[in-house]
């Protein structure tokens, strides 16, 4: 049962699955700094059943990452069920279905958030996956397709009734993409619904420890999933936990940020081509060095670097300077 997984934690913090961000290397770092439950990058069911190498590689995880889920997406029942069975062979703790991705290339194929336009199909496909695997099945979705159609309360009931064991709700519609403020009021309605007994995980705009705790108390969620605010900022999970305990610790020093950032990059380069690791790392620099004064010039150099050694030289060359400034 999924409830058995999250009951191990006082208030579970989830790292959101993000393409080319939450690979095995970064998941392990976030685990080290306080994330409780991890989820793989989302994996195309069609690519997985065709044995596409990049998709197969995303199934890999370290035993130290547990509890961890493997997330799949698609629009075809047979493909989704077969992909779930392939993922289950890797023995994750749960299988997660992505019914919330708003990206055009996913939605245009009828997958991700596109399914919100046809709730009956969403329920039918999800039920088929639930029946195809013995592992707990969870769902990540959004409030609805647009502001005129936000059926998440009813949908949550229906998904629970066909065997889904937890739902993560992002507080936006598909039409909003990631623009505007996430609306958690409907997430709160789901949590307060008398028939809902499965865990409800809130997601969207959690960018500080204070906000995480405020939303926990205001909306009654069973856990919180942090996405974009965790990019290059693994410390956010520990900060939330400290705030829950009414504790605070100083922000990480420049030297600590460099240390974790370099470890991230170097380890990533051991499990994927160096060029890919260097390119993907560029998404993380703004997070790792947020608030560092006059960092723009260094960031430009990092964005132009083409090797791990070059990135390391750029970062290490400035440690003494920032140690004297911060």
NURO-231577 format. One record per residue: x, y, z of N, C-alpha, C, O in turn. Coordinates in pm, whole numbers, plus 32768, in hexadecimal, padded with zeros to 4 digits. Example, Ala and Ser with C-alpha at 12.3 -4.5 7.8 and 13.67 -1.06 7.14 Angstrom:
# residues 2
85277DC7830C84CE7E3E830C85287EB6830C85907EB4834E
85057F1F82C485577F9682CA850A80038313853D80728324
This chain:
# residues 326
80537F8880008000800080008057807E800080BE80848043
802B80E17FB38078815D7FAD807681A5803580D781E88058
800B8196807F800581D68104807381A1815E80A781EB81B1
80968123814F810380EA819F8188812D817F81DF813B81D5
8197815681028212819880D78220822081188289823F8151
81B78271811181C582FB814081B2830981D681D8836F8210
817882A48216816882AC82A781EC82A082F181F282B5836A
8255827F82A882D9827A82E5830E8307830483718316834C
82CC836C82CC82FB83F682DA8292844A8322821A84348311
82BF84AA83718262850183B8820B85508356819285598365
824D858882F1820785D18288825D85C4820B82BF860E81FC
823B856881B082968547814282A885B780DC824885F980B3
832485C980B683498629804F837685DC7FD383CF85877FDA
833685FA7F63835085B57EE583A3860E7E88838C86877E80
840185D17E43844586177DD583F685FC7D5783E285887D32
83C986657D15837886557C9B83CC861C7C298441863E7C1C
839185C77BD783D885967B6083E386057AF9837F86437AD3
845E861F7ACB847586887A6784D8865579FF854686297A20
84AF865E79838500862B79148588866F7911859286EA791A
85F1861F7903867C864E78FB86A8869A7978870A86E57974
8661868879E6868686C77A648694865D7AD186FC86537B12
862B860F7AE5862B85B37B56865A85287B2C861384C47B3A
86D585257AF8871384A57AD9874484657B5C8735849F7BC7
877E83ED7B5087A883A57BC8880983F67C1C880083F57C97
8866843C7BDC88C9848B7C26888684F57C7C88A385017CF3
882E85437C3F87F285B07C8B878D857E7CF1877D85BA7D5B
874885117CD286EC84D87D36873984B17DB5870A84CA7E24
87AD84747DA387FC844B7E16882984C47E69882D84BD7EE4
884A85317E27887285AA7E6F87FC85E27EBD880A86097F31
878785E67E7F871086197EC486EB85BF7F3986BD85EF7FA0
86FE853E7F2886E684E07F96874284FF800C87178500807F
87BE85177FED88228539805487F985B480A3881285BD811B
87BB8614805F879A869380A0870A869A80D286DC870580FB
86C1862980CE8641862A811485C6860280C8855B85F98105
85CF85E98045855885BB7FFD8537852D802B858F84D88035
84B785148046848F8491807B846B842D800E849683BA8013
841E84597FAC83ED84017F43841A84387EBB840B84AF7E9F
845183E07E69848584087DE7843483C97D7883F383627D8B
843784087D0383F283D47C8D845083E47C16849584497C0A
845383807BBF84AA83867B49848083F87AED841384307AFA
84D884197A8E84AE846D7A1F843B842579D8843583AA79D9
83DF8471799A836F842B795B839C83E278DD83F284127893
8360836D78C8838C83127860831882F5780182AB82CF782D
83308306778182CA82EA771C82AD8254771883088203770A
822F82317724820A81A3771D8229816A7693825580F87687
821281BA762A822E818A75A382C28170759082E8810B7554
831681C875C283A781B575B483D6813F7607843080F575DF
8399812D767B83C580C276D383A78039769783FA7FDE769D
8332802A765E83117FA67627835C7F8A75A583677F177579
83927FF5756683E67FE374F084797FD1751584CF7FC574BE
84937FCF7596851A7FB775C9857C802675A285F2800C758A
854B80A2759D85A2811475808605812575F385DE812B7668
8684812E75D186ED812B763886DF819976A186E8817E7718
86C88216767686BE828476D6864C826E77388658828E77AF
85DF82387708856C821F775F858A81AD77BF856781B47835
85C88146778E85ED80D577E5864D81037852864480D678C4
86A9815D782E870B818E788F86C881D8790286FA81D97972
8656821678E686108263794E85D1820979B985A8823A7A22
85CA8189799E8594812C7A0285F681137A7485CF80E47ADF
867381337A5D86DB81127ABF86D281697B3C86BB81E27B33
86E4812B7BAF86EB81787C2B8742812D7C8F875980B47C83
877281767CF287C681407D5C876C81137DD0870981557DED
878E80A77E10873E80767E80873280DE7EEE86D080DF7F39
879681367EF98793819E7F60872A82097F44870B825B7F9B
86F482077ECB868E826B7EA9860482497EE185AC829F7EE3
85EF81D07F0E856A81A97F3B853881FF7FAE8587822A8002
84B282177FB2844E81EB7F528451823E7ED0846082B87ED3
844381F87E628449823A7DDF83DE81FF7D8383C081887D87
83A582567D318344822B7CCE837A823F7C4283D082957C2C
834B81F17BE4836B82047B5682EF823E7B14828182077B1E
830282B07ACF829082F47A91828B82D979FC82F082E579B6
821682B479CB8202829C793D819582F879078142832C7953
8197830C7884812A83597845810B831C77BE815E82D97781
80928334778F80678302770E7FD2831776FC7F928358774E
7F9B82E076907F0B82F276747EC8827176487E4E826D7637
7F17820776347EE3818976037EE2812276737F46811076B8
7E7180DE76847E63808176F57ECB801176F17F0C7FF57756
7EDA7FD2767F7F387F6276777FC67F907695800F7F4D76DE
7FEE8001765C807680337672808D805A770380F6803C773C
802B809D773F803880C477CB8045804A7826809A8048787F
7FF37FE7780F7FF77F70786480787F23785380B37EF478B4
80A57F1577D681237ED077BF81987F1D77FB81F47EE27833
81937FA177EF81FF7FF4782981FF7FE878C282687FE17900
81887FE678FC817F7FD7798E81B97F5079BA81FC7F477A21
819F7EE9796B81D57E64798D826D7E62798182B17E2579D4
82A37EA5791B83357EAE790B83727EFA798183D67ED079BB
83327F6B79A583637FBA7A16835C7F6B7A9783B67F747AEA
82F27F1E7AA982E17ED17B24834E7E687B35836E7E427BA6
83867E397AC783F27DD77ACE846F7E0F7B1284C47DC47B42
847A7E937B1484EC7ED37B5784D47EE17BEE852A7F137C36
84617EB57C1D84377EB67CA984417F3F7CED847B7F4A7D59
84097FA97CAF83FD80267CF9839480147D6783577FAA7D72
8380807A7DB6831C80717E20828F808E7DED822D80647E2B
828580D47D7F820180F17D428213811A7CB18280813F7C86
81A581147C6781A081447BDD814B81C17BDB80DC81C27C11
817D822B7B9F813382A97B97810E82C57B06816182B37AAC
809382F07AEF806783137A68805F83AB7A5D801F83ED7AAF
80A183E179F8809E847179E280268497798E8023847E7915
7FC284D379CD7F4E850A79887F4E85A379967EE485E17996
7FC685DE79A27FC9866E79B9802B86BD7965802687387965
80858679791C80E886C378CE80A3871C7867805386EB7817
80C187A07866807C87FB780B80C6881477888095885D7732
813C87D87778819187F57704814C87CA76828110875F767B
8155881E761D810B880975A0812A8783755F80CE873F7531
81AA875B755B81CD86DF751681928665755B818085FC751B
8175867075DC813586037625809D860A7614805D85A675F6
8066868176267FD58695761D7FA1867975907F3486437580
7FEF869E752B7FC1868B74A17FAD85F9747D7F6885D9741C
7FEA859F74CB7FDA850F74B47F6C84D3750B7F57845A750B
7F26852875567EBA84F875AA7EE884C876327E99848E767D
7F6684E176547F9D84B676D57FA6852C77357F80859C7713
7FDB851177AD7FEA857D780F7F6585BE782E7F00857B7840
7F66864478357EEF868E785B7E7F868877F37E0E86AF7811
7E9C8657777B7E34864C77147DC085F577447D4D860A771C
7DDF859477987D79853677C67D0E857C781A7CA18546782D
7D2C85F4784E7CCC863D78A07C518669784F7BEA868C7889
7C5C866677CB7BEA868777767B898611776B7B1586237743
7BB8859A778E7B64852277877B7184D278097BB7846D780C
7B3084FF78737B3E84BE78F67B1D842A78F57B5D83DC793C
7AB9840178A67A96837378A27B0B831F786F7B2682B378A3
7B4F835278097BC3830A77D47C348307783A7C7882A27849
7C47837578817CAE837C78EA7C96830F79517CF282C77978
7C1A8302797E7BF9829E79E47C0B821179AC7C4081B979F1
7BE081FB79327BEA817678F67C7C814B78E37CA080DA7904
7CCE81A678AF7D5B8186789B7DA2816C79217DF18110792E
7D8281C079837DC181AF7A067D98812A7A447DEB80E47A7E
7D1981077A387CE980897A707D2F80127A2E7D4F7FB07A71
7D47801B79AD7D8D7FAF79677E1A7F9D799D7E497F2D79AE
7E5E800C79B87EE5800479F07EE27FCB7A7D7F367F777AA0
7E837FF77ACE7E757FC37B577E677F2B7B547EA27EE57BA7
7E1A7EF97AF57E027E687AED7E7A7E1C7AB57E857DA27AC8
7ED47E647A717F427E207A2C7FBC7E087A8380127DB77A60
7FC57E4C7AF5803B7E3E7B4B80107E287BDC7FA37E4F7C05
80687DE87C28804B7DCF7CB680787E447D0E804D7E4F7D80
80CD7E9A7CD880FF7F0C7D2580927F777D3580357F7D7CE6
80A07FCC7D9D8045803E7DA7805080987D2C80BE80AE7CF9
7FDF80CB7CFF7FDD81297C8E7FAC81B07CC17F4681B97D05
7FF782197CA07FD282A17CC57FC482F47C467FEC82CA7BDA
7F8B836B7C547F7383C37BE27FA3844F7C037F92847F7C73
7FE084907BA17FFF851F7BAC7FB085677B3F7FB885437ACA
7F6385CD7B677F0E86127B067EFE86A57B2B7F4286D97B83
7EA286E77AE47E8787767AFB7DF4878A7B1E7DA7872A7B24
7DCE88077B347D4488257B5B7CE188077AEC7C6E87E37B07
7D0C88147A707CB6880179FD7CF8883679807D6D885B7982
7CAC883A79137CE4886778957CF08900788F7D5889347866
7C87894778B97C8B89DA78BB7C308A0B792B7BFA89BC7977
7C218A8E79357BD58AC979A47B418AA7799F7AFC8AB17A05
7B0F8A7F792C7A818A5B79217A6789C9794479F4899E794F
7AD2897E79567AC388EE796D7B2F88BF79CE7B9E889C79A6
7B0C88BE7A4F7B6C88967AB67B2D88267B0B7AFE88407B7A
7B2B87AD7AD87AE087417B187B2E86F17B807B0A867E7B9C
7B97872A7BB97BF386DB7C097BB186997C847BDB862D7CAC
7B4D86D97CBE7B0F869D7D357AC9861B7D0F7ADE85B37D4E
7A7586207CA87A3085A87C7B7A9285407C467A8484C97C62
7AF6856E7BFB7B5A85127BC47BA484C87C327BBF84507C26
7BC6850E7C9B7C0F84CF7D0A7BBC845E7D487BF183F47D68
7B3B84767D577AE1840C7D897AE383947D2D7AF183227D5B
7AD583AD7CAD7ACE83407C4C7B5282F27C477B5282777C3D
7BC083397C4D7C4282F67C4A7C5782A27CC87C8C82337CC1
7C2E82D77D397C3882897DB47BE5820A7DA97C10819F7DD3
7B6D82167D707B1181A47D697B4281347D0E7B1880C17D1E
7B9A81537CAF7BCC80E87C577C5680B67C837C9680697C3B
7C8380E27CF97CFA80A67D337D7880F97D387DE080C97D65
7D7281767D0A7DE781CE7D177E0081E67DAB7DA381FF7DF8
7E8081DF7DD47E9F81E37E637ED0826B7E947EE2827D7F0D
7EE782C97E3B7F0983537E617F0183AA7DE57F15837A7D75
7EE584297DF97EDD84887D897F2F85037DAB7F1F853F7E15
7F8685287D507FCD85A77D5A7F87860A7CFF7F7485EF7C88
7F61867D7D367F1586E07CE97F6687607CDC7F8D879D7D40
7F8087877C607FBF88087C447F5188717C397EEF885D7BF2
7F6188DE7C7F7EF589407C8B7EE3899E7C167EC88A147C29
7EF2896B7B9E7ED689B87B257E8B89617AC27E8A88E67ACE
7E4A89A27A607E10895979F17E7B894979847EE68986798B
7E5C88F779217EBC88E878B37ECE896D786A7F3D89907843
7E6189B778557E6A8A3378097EC58A99784C7EFD8AF07809
7ED58A8F78CF7F2E8AEB79177FC18AC9790480178B1D791B
7FDD8A4F78DB80678A1F78D380A98A34795C808289F579BE
810E8A8D7963814D8AAC79E481428B427A03818E8B787A53
80E18B8379C180D08C1479CF80698C327A3B800B8BE57A4F
807A8CA27A7F801B8CC97AE780318C797B6580848C1E7B6B
7FE68C9C7BCA7FF68C5B7C4D7FA48BDA7C537F318BD57C27
7FE28B737C8A7F9A8AF47C9D7F288B077D007F388B477D68
7EB38ACF7CDF7E3C8ADA7D327E2C8A597D827E0B89F07D4B
7E428A617E037E3B89EB7E597DB189D87E977D9D89797EE3
7D528A2F7E797CD08A247EBC7C8A89A07E9A7C4E89627EF1
7C9289777E1B7C5388F77DF67CA188807E2E7C6788187E4B
7D2388907E3D7D7188267E7F7D3D88157F0D7D2D87A57F3E
7D2488867F507CEC88817FD67C63883F7FDA7C4387F58036
7C10885B7F737B8B881D7F6D7B9687867F627B4A873C7FA1
7BF687577F117C0A86C77F057C32868C7F8C7BFF86247FB5
7C8E86CF7FD07CBD869D80527C4C869680B97C49863C810D
7BF086F580B27B8386FA81147B0B86A680ED7AAE8695813C
7B0B867080757A98862580467A8385AA809E7AE2855E80B5
7A0C859580D079F5852781307A0D849C80F87A27843E8144
7A07848D80737A1C840880397AAE83EC80167AD383797FFE
7AFF845380157B8B843F7FEE7BDB840D80667BE5845280CC
7C14839780597C63835C80C67CF48344809E7D48832B80F5
7D13834B801C7D9D83347FF07DEF83B480047DB58421800D
7E7483AA800A7EC78421801A7EBC847F7FA27EBB84557F2F
7EB484FF7FC17EB485687F5A7F3185BC7F6C7F4A85F47FD7
7F8085C37F027FFF860B7F057FEF868E7EB87FC4868D7E44
800F86FD7EF68003877F7EB5808187A67E6B80F087877E95
806F87EB7DFA80DF88117DA580C088957D60804F88B07D38
812888E87D52811789667D0A814189DF7D5C810389FE7DC1
81AB8A237D2F81D88AA17D6A820F8A957DF882168AFA7E3F
82368A1F7E2382758A147EA883088A397E97835989E67E6E
83298AB67EB683B08AE87E9D83F98B137F1B84648B507F14
83C18AF37F8F84048B14800D83CF8AB9807B83638A80806F
841D8AAE80E583F28A5E815783748A99819583198A4F81BC
83708B1C819F82FC8B5E81DC827C8B3F819082158B2181CB
82848B45810B820D8B2C80BB81E28A9A80C6816B8A7D80CB
82428A3F80C9822189B180D681D289978155816D89508153
820089CF81C381BE89B78243813789FE824880D689C9827D
81318A77821280B28AC1820D804A8A7381BE7FD88A6781EB
806E8A3D814B801089F480F77FEB896E81357F7A89418128
8049892F8178802B88B381C07FBA88CC82237F5988808228
7FC7893582717F65895382D87EE28988829F7E77896A82D4
7EEA89D582367E738A1581FD7E1C89B381B07DA189B981B8
7E5A895981667E0D8904810A7E04887281357DB7882680FA
7E4F884A81997E4087C581D17E758754817B7E4586E38186
7ED7877081267F0F870780D17F5E86A281257F8B86C18194
7F6D862B80EE7FB585C08133804A85C381178097857B8157
8072861480B980FE86238095810A8691802E80A586BF7FF8
818486BA8013819B87247FB0820586F67F4E826A86BB7F75
81ED87127ECD824E86F57E64828B87787E36824487D77E16
8310877D7E33835787F57E0A839B87DC7D8483E287787D73
838488377D2683BB88267CA08422888F7C7E849788817CA1
83F788F87C398457895A7C0384AE899A7C6E852289BB7C54
847989AD7CE684C889EB7D50853889917D82859189BE7DCA
853389127D5C859D88B57D85860C88AA7D1D867088677D35
85FD88EA7CAB866588E27C4386DF89307C7386D989A97C87
874C88E97C8787C689297CBA87BA89547D4A880C89A27D7B
875489247D90873F894D7E1B871188D67E6E869F88D57E9E
876788737E81873F87FE7ED0872988207F6386EA87D37FAC
875D88927F8E875088BB801A86C188DB804286A288DF80B9
866A88F37FE185E2891D8003859988B48056854688D780A9
85B788358042857287CC808C859687D08121854087C48177
861687E0813D864187ED81C7860B886B820885EB886C827F
860288D781BA85CE895381EF853C894682188512897D827E
84EE88FD81C8846188E781EC84598899826F840B88BC82C7
84A98832827B84A687E182F584D08831836F8497882283DB
85348886835E855E88DC83CD84EE893B83F584D68952846C
84AA89738391843F89D183AE83CC898B83F7838C89C6844F
83B2890F83D2834B88C28418836F88AD84AA831788A28500
83F188A884C6842088978551843D891C8594847389208602
84198989855284378A10858584CC8A27859584F88A6885F4
851889F0853885A98A02853985D48A4484B6858E8A3C8451
86478A8584B986828ABC843F87198AAB844587568AAE84B0
87558A9983D287E68A9383C788128AF5835C87C28B198306
888F8B21836088BE8B8282FB88B68B49826F88BD8ACF825B
88A78BA1820D88A98B76818389328B3B816289958B62819F
89398AE0810389BB8AA480E28A1E8B0C80AE89F98B688066
8A9B8AFB80D48B038B5680A68B208B3F80138AF58ADC7FD9
8B698B9A7FD88B918B8B7F4C8BE38B0C7F3A8BD18AC37ED9
8C3C8AF17F998C908A7A7F908C3B89FB7F938C56899C7F4A
8BD489F87FE78B7D89837FEE8B2E89737F6C8B1D89057F39
8B0089E37F378AB689DD7EBA8B0D89A77E498AE289547DF8
8B8989D77E448BE689A77DDE8C0089127DEF8C0388C77D8E
8C1288E87E6B8C2F885B7E878BBE88007E578BD7879B7E15
8B4388237E798AD087D07E538AB987D87DBC8A9C87737D7B
8AC7884E7D858AB388617CF58B17880E7CA58AF287CB7C45
8B9588127CCD8BFC87C67C868BE787307C968BF986E47C37
8BC287067D0D8BA786777D228B34864B7CC78B3985DF7C8B
8ACF869D7CBF8A5C86827C678A8C86707BD78A6C860C7B96
8AD886CF7BA68B0686CB7B1C8B6286547B028B53860E7A9E
8BC1863F7B5C8C2285D37B488BE0854A7B4B8C0384F27AFD
8B8185387BA68B3D84B67BAD8AE284A27B358AD784337B01
8AA0850D7B088A4B85017A928A9C84D57A198A6D848779C7
8B1785087A0F8B6D84E8799E8B9F845879A08BD78428793D
8B8C84127A108BB483857A158B45832879E48B5E82B379C6
8ACA835C79DB8A5C830579B08A1C8332792D89BE82F378FD
8A50839F78F38A1F83CD78718A948410782A8AF78432786B
8A8B842677A88AF8846A77618B1884F277A08ABE853B77CA
8B99851477A78BC3859077E68B7D860977A88B54866477F0
8B70860B77268B2F867C76E48AA0868D77148A7386FD772C
8A58861D772389CD8623775289C9865477E2897586A87805
8A22862178368A25864B78C38A4086E178CF8A008725791F
8A9D871378818ABF87A378858A4887F778568A2A885F7891
8A0687CC77EB8993881877B8891F8818781B88E288807834
890087A378558891879B78B288AD87E87933885188197974
892B87F17957894F883879D2893088CD79C9891F890F7A2F
892889027951890F89917940888989BB797C88778A2F79A2
882B895D798587A9897E79C187B589947A58875E89D37A94
881E89617A94882A89637B26887789DB7B5D886789FB7BD3
88C88A1E7B0D89218A847B4388D68AF77B8789008B287BF0
88678B217B4C881C8B917B8887EC8B6E7C1487E88BC47C6B
87C88AEE7C2A879D8AC37CAE88108AB57D0F88078AE37D81
887A8A767CE388ED8A617D3C89268AE57D6F89548AEE7DE1
89258B4C7D1A89698BC77D3F890A8C3F7D4A89338CB27D39
888C8C227D65882A8C8D7D7988548CE47DF088778CB07E5A
884F8D647DDE88708DC07E4A89038DE27E5589288E377EA6
89588DA17E0789E78DC07E0A89FC8E437DBC89D88E4A7D46
8A358EAA7DFB8A438F2B7DB68AA58F247D418B0C8EE17D47
8A828F6C7CD78ADA8F797C638B028EF27C268B728EE07BF8
8AA28E957C278AC18E0F7BF38AAA8E047B5C8ACD8D9F7B1F
8A708E697B218A478E617A958ABB8E407A398AAE8DED79DF
8B2E8E807A4F8BA28E6979F88BD18DD87A008BF68D9B799B
8BD08DA07A7A8BF88D167A8B8B948CB97A488BB98C567A09
8B138CD87A588AAB8C847A1B8ABA8C8179838AA98C187946
8AD98CF279478AEB8CF778B68B5C8C99788C8B518C527828
8BC88C9A78D88C398C4178BA8C0F8BAF78C88C338B5B7875
8BC28B9179308B948B0779458B388ADA78D38B3D8A6778A9
8AE68B3578A38A898B1278388AD28AFB77B38A9E8ABB7758
8B4D8B2F77AB8B9B8B1D77308BFD8AAA773C8C368A7F76D8
8C128A7677B58C728A0A77CA8C42898B77878BCA8972777A
8CA38939775C8C8088C077128CB6884177538CA487D4771C
8CF8884D77C78D2C87D678098D1F87E478A08D10885278D4
8D23877378E48D1C877279768D9487BD79B08D85880A7A0E
8E0887A579798E8287E879AA8E77887F799D8E9F88C779F8
8E4388AE792E8E35893E79198DD3897A797E8DED89E679B4
8D64893679998D03896679FB8D42896B7A868D2F89CB7AD1
8D8C89037AA88DCC88FE7B2B8E3089707B3B8E3689AF7BA5
8E7E898A7AD48EE189F77ADB8E9D8A7D7AF18ECE8AD07B3E
8E2E8A947AAE8DE58B137ABB8DB18B257B498DBF8B907B83
8D768ABC7B808D3B8AC67C068DA68AD07C738D9B8B217CCF
8E0B8A7F7C698E738A7C7CD18EC78AFB7CD28EFE8B207D3A
8ED18B3C7C608F228BB67C578EE78C297CA98F2C8C8A7CC5
8E678C1D7CCF8E258C8D7D138E068C717DA68DC58CC27DE8
8E338C007DD98E118BDD7E648E4A8C417EC78E038C6F7F21
8EC98C647EB88F088CC17F178EC68D4A7F148EB38D897F7C
8EA38D777E9B8E638DF97E8F8DDD8DFE7ED88DC38E5A7F25
8D898D9B7EBF8D068D9C7EFD8D0C8D7D7F928CB58DA87FDE
8D718D337FBB8D818D19804C8D998D9B80968D738DA9810B
8DD78DF980548DF38E7B80958D7E8EDB80898D788F3E80D2
8D218EBF802D8CB28F1B80138C338EF7805F8BE48F4F807F
8C1F8E75807E8BA18E4A80B88BA88E3F814F8B468E1C818F
